[in-house]
Amino acid sequence: MELYTVVEVAQKLRTTKQRVYQLIRHGYIKALKLGDLKIPSYELERFIRDSLEKDFSDLDNVTDLFI
């Protein structure tokens, strides 16, 4: 298991670190605090797997993605 920083997760998801903090705050990604926030690799994989076909534009109202 690897631990990622918020910046590393943002890079992997191709988003901003502010967006990662929002995802953590809303409970979509679980993190732990060891000095700075860290996200376990298995948690990032779970988030990606569970988030397929979801629209995260509004974190208070995540919906299915319709293409």
C-alpha positions as CSV (number, residue, x, y, z in Angstrom):
1,M,0.0,0.0,0.0
2,E,1.2,3.4,-0.9
3,L,0.2,6.8,0.6
4,Y,-0.4,9.7,-1.7
5,T,-0.5,13.4,-0.9
6,V,-3.4,15.6,-1.9
7,V,-1.2,17.1,-4.7
8,E,-0.3,13.6,-6.0
9,V,-4.0,12.5,-6.0
10,A,-4.9,15.8,-7.8
11,Q,-2.2,15.0,-10.5
12,K,-3.5,11.4,-10.9
13,L,-7.1,12.6,-11.2
14,R,-6.0,15.5,-13.4
15,T,-7.8,18.0,-11.2
16,T,-6.9,20.6,-8.6
17,K,-5.8,20.0,-5.1
18,Q,-8.7,22.2,-4.0
19,R,-11.1,19.7,-5.7
20,V,-9.4,16.8,-3.9
21,Y,-9.9,18.6,-0.6
22,Q,-13.6,19.1,-1.5
23,L,-13.9,15.4,-2.4
24,I,-12.4,14.5,1.0
25,R,-14.7,17.1,2.9
26,H,-17.8,15.7,1.2
27,G,-16.8,12.1,2.1
28,Y,-16.1,10.8,-1.4
29,I,-12.5,10.1,-0.7
30,K,-11.2,9.0,2.8
31,A,-8.0,10.3,4.0
32,L,-5.8,10.2,7.1
33,K,-3.7,12.9,8.7
34,L,0.0,12.2,9.2
35,G,1.3,15.7,9.3
36,D,-0.4,16.4,6.0
37,L,-3.4,14.6,4.6
38,K,-2.6,11.3,3.0
39,I,-4.8,9.1,0.8
40,P,-4.0,5.3,0.7
41,S,-3.6,3.9,-2.8
42,Y,-6.5,1.4,-2.2
43,E,-8.8,4.3,-1.3
44,L,-8.0,6.2,-4.6
45,E,-8.6,3.0,-6.5
46,R,-11.9,2.5,-4.7
47,F,-13.0,6.1,-5.5
48,I,-12.1,5.7,-9.2
49,R,-13.9,2.3,-9.4
50,D,-17.1,3.6,-7.6
51,S,-17.1,6.9,-9.5
52,L,-17.3,5.5,-13.0
53,E,-20.2,7.0,-14.9
54,K,-20.8,9.7,-12.2
55,D,-21.0,13.5,-12.6
56,F,-19.1,15.3,-9.8
57,S,-19.8,18.8,-11.1
58,D,-22.0,19.5,-8.1
59,L,-20.6,17.6,-5.0
60,D,-23.8,18.2,-3.1
61,N,-25.8,16.4,-5.9
62,V,-23.6,13.8,-7.6
63,T,-25.6,12.2,-10.4
64,D,-25.3,9.5,-13.0
65,L,-23.4,10.6,-16.1
66,F,-25.5,10.6,-19.2
67,I,-23.7,10.7,-22.5
